[in-house]
Amino acid sequence: MSDLSFTAFVLSLASTAALHFGDMPDPDTGKPAERHLEGASQMIDILAMLEEKTRGNLTAEERQVLEQVLYGLRMRFVEVSNAPRIIQP
């Protein structure tokens, strides 16, 4: 069994959010992933809950990573939500 650090776990959830934003290629096809804002929002909510439930129990580095990831994902959500939708032929 491998050791999964808290930071690696947070980054894994952030990667899943990026996939939902369509920012990463689909791991199965290698093609750009379809945007799924509900899934991205759910990952943000999970990270926010994790931040709340671990408050006071994280190292300074872990707290900083979690705060930065959440901030970046929230800003990306606002950016993507306000962007016009481009439909590919």
Backbone as XML, in Angstrom:
<?xml version="1.0"?>
<chain id="A" units="angstrom">
  <residue number="1" name="MET">
    <atom name="N" x="0.847" y="-1.173" z="0.000"/>
    <atom name="CA" x="0.000" y="0.000" z="0.000"/>
    <atom name="C" x="0.891" y="1.233" z="0.000"/>
  </residue>
  <residue number="2" name="SER">
    <atom name="N" x="0.597" y="2.174" z="-0.884"/>
    <atom name="CA" x="1.424" y="3.369" z="-0.958"/>
    <atom name="C" x="0.925" y="4.420" z="0.026"/>
  </residue>
  <residue number="3" name="ASP">
    <atom name="N" x="1.835" y="5.289" z="0.422"/>
    <atom name="CA" x="1.471" y="6.380" z="1.310"/>
    <atom name="C" x="0.871" y="7.502" z="0.481"/>
  </residue>
  <residue number="4" name="LEU">
    <atom name="N" x="-0.329" y="7.897" z="0.827"/>
    <atom name="CA" x="-0.993" y="9.002" z="0.161"/>
    <atom name="C" x="-0.955" y="10.177" z="1.113"/>
  </residue>
  <residue number="5" name="SER">
    <atom name="N" x="-0.264" y="11.217" z="0.713"/>
    <atom name="CA" x="-0.185" y="12.387" z="1.579"/>
    <atom name="C" x="-1.453" y="13.222" z="1.418"/>
  </residue>
  <residue number="6" name="PHE">
    <atom name="N" x="-1.706" y="14.058" z="2.390"/>
    <atom name="CA" x="-2.863" y="14.947" z="2.322"/>
    <atom name="C" x="-2.757" y="15.852" z="1.104"/>
  </residue>
  <residue number="7" name="THR">
    <atom name="N" x="-1.568" y="16.365" z="0.849"/>
    <atom name="CA" x="-1.359" y="17.250" z="-0.301"/>
    <atom name="C" x="-1.642" y="16.519" z="-1.610"/>
  </residue>
  <residue number="8" name="ALA">
    <atom name="N" x="-1.180" y="15.283" z="-1.725"/>
    <atom name="CA" x="-1.441" y="14.499" z="-2.935"/>
    <atom name="C" x="-2.942" y="14.262" z="-3.103"/>
  </residue>
  <residue number="9" name="PHE">
    <atom name="N" x="-3.642" y="14.027" z="-2.009"/>
    <atom name="CA" x="-5.086" y="13.835" z="-2.053"/>
    <atom name="C" x="-5.784" y="15.096" z="-2.544"/>
  </residue>
  <residue number="10" name="VAL">
    <atom name="N" x="-5.401" y="16.248" z="-2.021"/>
    <atom name="CA" x="-5.981" y="17.531" z="-2.439"/>
    <atom name="C" x="-5.712" y="17.762" z="-3.924"/>
  </residue>
  <residue number="11" name="LEU">
    <atom name="N" x="-4.492" y="17.498" z="-4.362"/>
    <atom name="CA" x="-4.148" y="17.706" z="-5.771"/>
    <atom name="C" x="-4.894" y="16.731" z="-6.677"/>
  </residue>
  <residue number="12" name="SER">
    <atom name="N" x="-5.160" y="15.543" z="-6.187"/>
    <atom name="CA" x="-5.948" y="14.577" z="-6.948"/>
    <atom name="C" x="-7.377" y="15.082" z="-7.156"/>
  </residue>
  <residue number="13" name="LEU">
    <atom name="N" x="-7.969" y="15.618" z="-6.109"/>
    <atom name="CA" x="-9.316" y="16.190" z="-6.232"/>
    <atom name="C" x="-9.306" y="17.398" z="-7.170"/>
  </residue>
  <residue number="14" name="ALA">
    <atom name="N" x="-8.254" y="18.204" z="-7.100"/>
    <atom name="CA" x="-8.139" y="19.361" z="-7.991"/>
    <atom name="C" x="-7.999" y="18.915" z="-9.444"/>
  </residue>
  <residue number="15" name="SER">
    <atom name="N" x="-7.286" y="17.839" z="-9.681"/>
    <atom name="CA" x="-7.151" y="17.305" z="-11.041"/>
    <atom name="C" x="-8.494" y="16.829" z="-11.572"/>
  </residue>
  <residue number="16" name="THR">
    <atom name="N" x="-9.288" y="16.229" z="-10.705"/>
    <atom name="CA" x="-10.621" y="15.797" z="-11.109"/>
    <atom name="C" x="-11.473" y="17.004" z="-11.478"/>
  </residue>
  <residue number="17" name="ALA">
    <atom name="N" x="-11.359" y="18.068" z="-10.713"/>
    <atom name="CA" x="-12.085" y="19.300" z="-11.036"/>
    <atom name="C" x="-11.621" y="19.847" z="-12.381"/>
  </residue>
  <residue number="18" name="ALA">
    <atom name="N" x="-10.322" y="19.841" z="-12.630"/>
    <atom name="CA" x="-9.786" y="20.328" z="-13.910"/>
    <atom name="C" x="-10.326" y="19.503" z="-15.068"/>
  </residue>
  <residue number="19" name="LEU">
    <atom name="N" x="-10.464" y="18.223" z="-14.865"/>
    <atom name="CA" x="-11.046" y="17.351" z="-15.884"/>
    <atom name="C" x="-12.489" y="17.773" z="-16.152"/>
  </residue>
  <residue number="20" name="HIS">
    <atom name="N" x="-13.247" y="18.050" z="-15.100"/>
    <atom name="CA" x="-14.638" y="18.497" z="-15.258"/>
    <atom name="C" x="-14.727" y="19.862" z="-15.941"/>
  </residue>
  <residue number="21" name="PHE">
    <atom name="N" x="-13.731" y="20.711" z="-15.731"/>
    <atom name="CA" x="-13.702" y="22.004" z="-16.410"/>
    <atom name="C" x="-13.372" y="21.863" z="-17.894"/>
  </residue>
  <residue number="22" name="GLY">
    <atom name="N" x="-12.912" y="20.687" z="-18.282"/>
    <atom name="CA" x="-12.497" y="20.486" z="-19.666"/>
    <atom name="C" x="-11.080" y="20.976" z="-19.903"/>
  </residue>
  <residue number="23" name="ASP">
    <atom name="N" x="-10.320" y="21.182" z="-18.836"/>
    <atom name="CA" x="-8.959" y="21.709" z="-18.935"/>
    <atom name="C" x="-7.916" y="20.622" z="-19.176"/>
  </residue>
  <residue number="24" name="MET">
    <atom name="N" x="-8.315" y="19.376" z="-18.991"/>
    <atom name="CA" x="-7.399" y="18.251" z="-19.183"/>
    <atom name="C" x="-8.027" y="17.278" z="-20.169"/>
  </residue>
  <residue number="25" name="PRO">
    <atom name="N" x="-7.201" y="16.547" z="-20.898"/>
    <atom name="CA" x="-7.763" y="15.557" z="-21.823"/>
    <atom name="C" x="-8.383" y="14.387" z="-21.070"/>
  </residue>
  <residue number="26" name="ASP">
    <atom name="N" x="-9.375" y="13.799" z="-21.682"/>
    <atom name="CA" x="-9.999" y="12.608" z="-21.130"/>
    <atom name="C" x="-8.931" y="11.519" z="-21.042"/>
  </residue>
  <residue number="27" name="PRO">
    <atom name="N" x="-8.729" y="10.919" z="-19.860"/>
    <atom name="CA" x="-7.662" y="9.920" z="-19.721"/>
    <atom name="C" x="-7.884" y="8.675" z="-20.581"/>
  </residue>
  <residue number="28" name="ASP">
    <atom name="N" x="-9.120" y="8.393" z="-20.938"/>
    <atom name="CA" x="-9.409" y="7.212" z="-21.745"/>
    <atom name="C" x="-9.183" y="7.439" z="-23.233"/>
  </residue>
  <residue number="29" name="THR">
    <atom name="N" x="-9.550" y="8.641" z="-23.709"/>
    <atom name="CA" x="-9.476" y="8.904" z="-25.148"/>
    <atom name="C" x="-8.316" y="9.800" z="-25.548"/>
  </residue>
  <residue number="30" name="GLY">
    <atom name="N" x="-7.821" y="10.606" z="-24.604"/>
    <atom name="CA" x="-6.763" y="11.566" z="-24.924"/>
    <atom name="C" x="-7.306" y="12.824" z="-25.576"/>
  </residue>
  <residue number="31" name="LYS">
    <atom name="N" x="-8.599" y="12.848" z="-25.847"/>
    <atom name="CA" x="-9.244" y="14.018" z="-26.465"/>
    <atom name="C" x="-9.689" y="14.978" z="-25.370"/>
  </residue>
  <residue number="32" name="PRO">
    <atom name="N" x="-9.888" y="16.256" z="-25.726"/>
    <atom name="CA" x="-10.354" y="17.204" z="-24.714"/>
    <atom name="C" x="-11.638" y="16.706" z="-24.039"/>
  </residue>
  <residue number="33" name="ALA">
    <atom name="N" x="-11.655" y="16.800" z="-22.738"/>
    <atom name="CA" x="-12.819" y="16.339" z="-21.979"/>
    <atom name="C" x="-13.957" y="17.334" z="-22.143"/>
  </residue>
  <residue number="34" name="GLU">
    <atom name="N" x="-15.166" y="16.813" z="-22.118"/>
    <atom name="CA" x="-16.338" y="17.669" z="-22.190"/>
    <atom name="C" x="-16.494" y="18.398" z="-20.856"/>
  </residue>
  <residue number="35" name="ARG">
    <atom name="N" x="-16.922" y="19.647" z="-20.922"/>
    <atom name="CA" x="-17.099" y="20.451" z="-19.714"/>
    <atom name="C" x="-18.304" y="19.941" z="-18.926"/>
  </residue>
  <residue number="36" name="HIS">
    <atom name="N" x="-18.122" y="19.808" z="-17.619"/>
    <atom name="CA" x="-19.171" y="19.318" z="-16.729"/>
    <atom name="C" x="-19.100" y="20.152" z="-15.453"/>
  </residue>
  <residue number="37" name="LEU">
    <atom name="N" x="-19.759" y="21.333" z="-15.482"/>
    <atom name="CA" x="-19.642" y="22.264" z="-14.357"/>
    <atom name="C" x="-20.219" y="21.724" z="-13.056"/>
  </residue>
  <residue number="38" name="GLU">
    <atom name="N" x="-21.227" y="20.884" z="-13.134"/>
    <atom name="CA" x="-21.785" y="20.312" z="-11.907"/>
    <atom name="C" x="-20.736" y="19.454" z="-11.202"/>
  </residue>
  <residue number="39" name="GLY">
    <atom name="N" x="-19.982" y="18.680" z="-11.969"/>
    <atom name="CA" x="-18.927" y="17.859" z="-11.395"/>
    <atom name="C" x="-17.814" y="18.706" z="-10.798"/>
  </residue>
  <residue number="40" name="ALA">
    <atom name="N" x="-17.455" y="19.795" z="-11.497"/>
    <atom name="CA" x="-16.419" y="20.700" z="-10.977"/>
    <atom name="C" x="-16.888" y="21.342" z="-9.681"/>
  </residue>
  <residue number="41" name="SER">
    <atom name="N" x="-18.140" y="21.765" z="-9.655"/>
    <atom name="CA" x="-18.703" y="22.372" z="-8.449"/>
    <atom name="C" x="-18.688" y="21.392" z="-7.291"/>
  </residue>
  <residue number="42" name="GLN">
    <atom name="N" x="-18.994" y="20.132" z="-7.564"/>
    <atom name="CA" x="-18.990" y="19.118" z="-6.518"/>
    <atom name="C" x="-17.577" y="18.929" z="-5.947"/>
  </residue>
  <residue number="43" name="MET">
    <atom name="N" x="-16.562" y="18.938" z="-6.807"/>
    <atom name="CA" x="-15.182" y="18.800" z="-6.321"/>
    <atom name="C" x="-14.805" y="19.996" z="-5.444"/>
  </residue>
  <residue number="44" name="ILE">
    <atom name="N" x="-15.238" y="21.194" z="-5.833"/>
    <atom name="CA" x="-14.966" y="22.391" z="-5.034"/>
    <atom name="C" x="-15.653" y="22.272" z="-3.682"/>
  </residue>
  <residue number="45" name="ASP">
    <atom name="N" x="-16.892" y="21.800" z="-3.691"/>
    <atom name="CA" x="-17.627" y="21.621" z="-2.429"/>
    <atom name="C" x="-16.945" y="20.593" z="-1.529"/>
  </residue>
  <residue number="46" name="ILE">
    <atom name="N" x="-16.450" y="19.517" z="-2.119"/>
    <atom name="CA" x="-15.741" y="18.489" z="-1.335"/>
    <atom name="C" x="-14.475" y="19.075" z="-0.704"/>
  </residue>
  <residue number="47" name="LEU">
    <atom name="N" x="-13.726" y="19.840" z="-1.489"/>
    <atom name="CA" x="-12.510" y="20.459" z="-0.955"/>
    <atom name="C" x="-12.840" y="21.476" z="0.131"/>
  </residue>
  <residue number="48" name="ALA">
    <atom name="N" x="-13.929" y="22.234" z="-0.039"/>
    <atom name="CA" x="-14.338" y="23.201" z="0.986"/>
    <atom name="C" x="-14.735" y="22.481" z="2.272"/>
  </residue>
  <residue number="49" name="MET">
    <atom name="N" x="-15.433" y="21.359" z="2.146"/>
    <atom name="CA" x="-15.812" y="20.578" z="3.315"/>
    <atom name="C" x="-14.558" y="20.027" z="4.002"/>
  </residue>
  <residue number="50" name="LEU">
    <atom name="N" x="-13.608" y="19.562" z="3.196"/>
    <atom name="CA" x="-12.354" y="19.050" z="3.734"/>
    <atom name="C" x="-11.614" y="20.150" z="4.494"/>
  </residue>
  <residue number="51" name="GLU">
    <atom name="N" x="-11.621" y="21.357" z="3.943"/>
    <atom name="CA" x="-10.978" y="22.491" z="4.614"/>
    <atom name="C" x="-11.654" y="22.756" z="5.968"/>
  </residue>
  <residue number="52" name="GLU">
    <atom name="N" x="-12.975" y="22.744" z="5.980"/>
    <atom name="CA" x="-13.714" y="23.000" z="7.219"/>
    <atom name="C" x="-13.456" y="21.912" z="8.259"/>
  </residue>
  <residue number="53" name="LYS">
    <atom name="N" x="-13.495" y="20.652" z="7.828"/>
    <atom name="CA" x="-13.385" y="19.531" z="8.757"/>
    <atom name="C" x="-11.962" y="19.312" z="9.276"/>
  </residue>
  <residue number="54" name="THR">
    <atom name="N" x="-10.970" y="19.824" z="8.557"/>
    <atom name="CA" x="-9.580" y="19.632" z="8.985"/>
    <atom name="C" x="-8.989" y="20.893" z="9.623"/>
  </residue>
  <residue number="55" name="ARG">
    <atom name="N" x="-9.795" y="21.938" z="9.732"/>
    <atom name="CA" x="-9.297" y="23.208" z="10.291"/>
    <atom name="C" x="-8.648" y="22.970" z="11.650"/>
  </residue>
  <residue number="56" name="GLY">
    <atom name="N" x="-7.434" y="23.460" z="11.788"/>
    <atom name="CA" x="-6.690" y="23.308" z="13.036"/>
    <atom name="C" x="-5.879" y="22.027" z="13.122"/>
  </residue>
  <residue number="57" name="ASN">
    <atom name="N" x="-6.014" y="21.147" z="12.126"/>
    <atom name="CA" x="-5.312" y="19.865" z="12.165"/>
    <atom name="C" x="-4.315" y="19.687" z="11.026"/>
  </residue>
  <residue number="58" name="LEU">
    <atom name="N" x="-4.082" y="20.731" z="10.259"/>
    <atom name="CA" x="-3.169" y="20.634" z="9.111"/>
    <atom name="C" x="-1.861" y="21.339" z="9.412"/>
  </residue>
  <residue number="59" name="THR">
    <atom name="N" x="-0.819" y="20.913" z="8.737"/>
    <atom name="CA" x="0.436" y="21.657" z="8.811"/>
    <atom name="C" x="0.243" y="22.954" z="8.021"/>
  </residue>
  <residue number="60" name="ALA">
    <atom name="N" x="1.144" y="23.887" z="8.210"/>
    <atom name="CA" x="1.059" y="25.159" z="7.481"/>
    <atom name="C" x="1.102" y="24.912" z="5.968"/>
  </residue>
  <residue number="61" name="GLU">
    <atom name="N" x="1.951" y="23.985" z="5.548"/>
    <atom name="CA" x="2.062" y="23.672" z="4.115"/>
    <atom name="C" x="0.771" y="23.063" z="3.576"/>
  </residue>
  <residue number="62" name="GLU">
    <atom name="N" x="0.194" y="22.128" z="4.308"/>
    <atom name="CA" x="-1.051" y="21.494" z="3.868"/>
    <atom name="C" x="-2.183" y="22.518" z="3.775"/>
  </residue>
  <residue number="63" name="ARG">
    <atom name="N" x="-2.269" y="23.380" z="4.779"/>
    <atom name="CA" x="-3.306" y="24.417" z="4.786"/>
    <atom name="C" x="-3.138" y="25.355" z="3.597"/>
  </residue>
  <residue number="64" name="GLN">
    <atom name="N" x="-1.889" y="25.742" z="3.333"/>
    <atom name="CA" x="-1.615" y="26.660" z="2.229"/>
    <atom name="C" x="-1.980" y="26.028" z="0.882"/>
  </residue>
  <residue number="65" name="VAL">
    <atom name="N" x="-1.618" y="24.781" z="0.688"/>
    <atom name="CA" x="-1.951" y="24.086" z="-0.563"/>
    <atom name="C" x="-3.466" y="24.027" z="-0.737"/>
  </residue>
  <residue number="66" name="LEU">
    <atom name="N" x="-4.172" y="23.645" z="0.315"/>
    <atom name="CA" x="-5.628" y="23.529" z="0.237"/>
    <atom name="C" x="-6.262" y="24.888" z="-0.067"/>
  </residue>
  <residue number="67" name="GLU">
    <atom name="N" x="-5.803" y="25.941" z="0.607"/>
    <atom name="CA" x="-6.346" y="27.282" z="0.366"/>
    <atom name="C" x="-6.078" y="27.742" z="-1.062"/>
  </residue>
  <residue number="68" name="GLN">
    <atom name="N" x="-4.865" y="27.514" z="-1.555"/>
    <atom name="CA" x="-4.515" y="27.939" z="-2.914"/>
    <atom name="C" x="-5.300" y="27.171" z="-3.966"/>
  </residue>
  <residue number="69" name="VAL">
    <atom name="N" x="-5.446" y="25.863" z="-3.756"/>
    <atom name="CA" x="-6.202" y="25.039" z="-4.699"/>
    <atom name="C" x="-7.654" y="25.494" z="-4.735"/>
  </residue>
  <residue number="70" name="LEU">
    <atom name="N" x="-8.247" y="25.695" z="-3.566"/>
    <atom name="CA" x="-9.642" y="26.133" z="-3.515"/>
    <atom name="C" x="-9.832" y="27.491" z="-4.182"/>
  </residue>
  <residue number="71" name="TYR">
    <atom name="N" x="-8.931" y="28.417" z="-3.899"/>
    <atom name="CA" x="-9.026" y="29.745" z="-4.511"/>
    <atom name="C" x="-8.944" y="29.632" z="-6.036"/>
  </residue>
  <residue number="72" name="GLY">
    <atom name="N" x="-7.967" y="28.888" z="-6.526"/>
    <atom name="CA" x="-7.795" y="28.732" z="-7.970"/>
    <atom name="C" x="-8.995" y="28.076" z="-8.630"/>
  </residue>
  <residue number="73" name="LEU">
    <atom name="N" x="-9.544" y="27.053" z="-8.000"/>
    <atom name="CA" x="-10.708" y="26.364" z="-8.569"/>
    <atom name="C" x="-11.947" y="27.256" z="-8.549"/>
  </residue>
  <residue number="74" name="ARG">
    <atom name="N" x="-12.111" y="28.019" z="-7.488"/>
    <atom name="CA" x="-13.263" y="28.926" z="-7.425"/>
    <atom name="C" x="-13.162" y="30.003" z="-8.499"/>
  </residue>
  <residue number="75" name="MET">
    <atom name="N" x="-11.970" y="30.543" z="-8.702"/>
    <atom name="CA" x="-11.781" y="31.556" z="-9.747"/>
    <atom name="C" x="-12.012" y="30.944" z="-11.132"/>
  </residue>
  <residue number="76" name="ARG">
    <atom name="N" x="-11.547" y="29.736" z="-11.331"/>
    <atom name="CA" x="-11.754" y="29.045" z="-12.617"/>
    <atom name="C" x="-13.243" y="28.788" z="-12.844"/>
  </residue>
  <residue number="77" name="PHE">
    <atom name="N" x="-13.967" y="28.432" z="-11.790"/>
    <atom name="CA" x="-15.399" y="28.192" z="-11.918"/>
    <atom name="C" x="-16.117" y="29.466" z="-12.367"/>
  </residue>
  <residue number="78" name="VAL">
    <atom name="N" x="-15.781" y="30.584" z="-11.750"/>
    <atom name="CA" x="-16.388" y="31.866" z="-12.139"/>
    <atom name="C" x="-16.052" y="32.179" z="-13.597"/>
  </residue>
  <residue number="79" name="GLU">
    <atom name="N" x="-14.791" y="31.990" z="-13.966"/>
    <atom name="CA" x="-14.348" y="32.263" z="-15.339"/>
    <atom name="C" x="-15.112" y="31.399" z="-16.343"/>
  </residue>
  <residue number="80" name="VAL">
    <atom name="N" x="-15.200" y="30.124" z="-16.080"/>
    <atom name="CA" x="-15.855" y="29.196" z="-17.003"/>
    <atom name="C" x="-17.361" y="29.441" z="-17.033"/>
  </residue>
  <residue number="81" name="SER">
    <atom name="N" x="-17.944" y="29.732" z="-15.879"/>
    <atom name="CA" x="-19.389" y="29.961" z="-15.805"/>
    <atom name="C" x="-19.811" y="31.197" z="-16.592"/>
  </residue>
  <residue number="82" name="ASN">
    <atom name="N" x="-18.937" y="32.200" z="-16.655"/>
    <atom name="CA" x="-19.264" y="33.445" z="-17.348"/>
    <atom name="C" x="-18.851" y="33.440" z="-18.818"/>
  </residue>
  <residue number="83" name="ALA">
    <atom name="N" x="-18.121" y="32.419" z="-19.244"/>
    <atom name="CA" x="-17.643" y="32.362" z="-20.631"/>
    <atom name="C" x="-18.777" y="31.908" z="-21.551"/>
  </residue>
  <residue number="84" name="PRO">
    <atom name="N" x="-18.830" y="32.497" z="-22.746"/>
    <atom name="CA" x="-19.838" y="32.007" z="-23.693"/>
    <atom name="C" x="-19.519" y="30.574" z="-24.090"/>
  </residue>
  <residue number="85" name="ARG">
    <atom name="N" x="-20.540" y="29.818" z="-24.299"/>
    <atom name="CA" x="-20.365" y="28.418" z="-24.669"/>
    <atom name="C" x="-20.122" y="28.308" z="-26.167"/>
  </residue>
  <residue number="86" name="ILE">
    <atom name="N" x="-19.045" y="27.653" z="-26.530"/>
    <atom name="CA" x="-18.709" y="27.460" z="-27.936"/>
    <atom name="C" x="-19.098" y="26.034" z="-28.312"/>
  </residue>
  <residue number="87" name="ILE">
    <atom name="N" x="-19.945" y="25.938" z="-29.301"/>
    <atom name="CA" x="-20.380" y="24.617" z="-29.749"/>
    <atom name="C" x="-19.561" y="24.229" z="-30.978"/>
  </residue>
  <residue number="88" name="GLN">
    <atom name="N" x="-18.884" y="23.104" z="-30.864"/>
    <atom name="CA" x="-18.044" y="22.616" z="-31.962"/>
    <atom name="C" x="-18.908" y="21.869" z="-32.981"/>
  </residue>
  <residue number="89" name="PRO">
    <atom name="N" x="-18.664" y="22.092" z="-34.274"/>
    <atom name="CA" x="-19.451" y="21.370" z="-35.293"/>
    <atom name="C" x="-19.122" y="19.889" z="-35.327"/>
  </residue>
</chain>
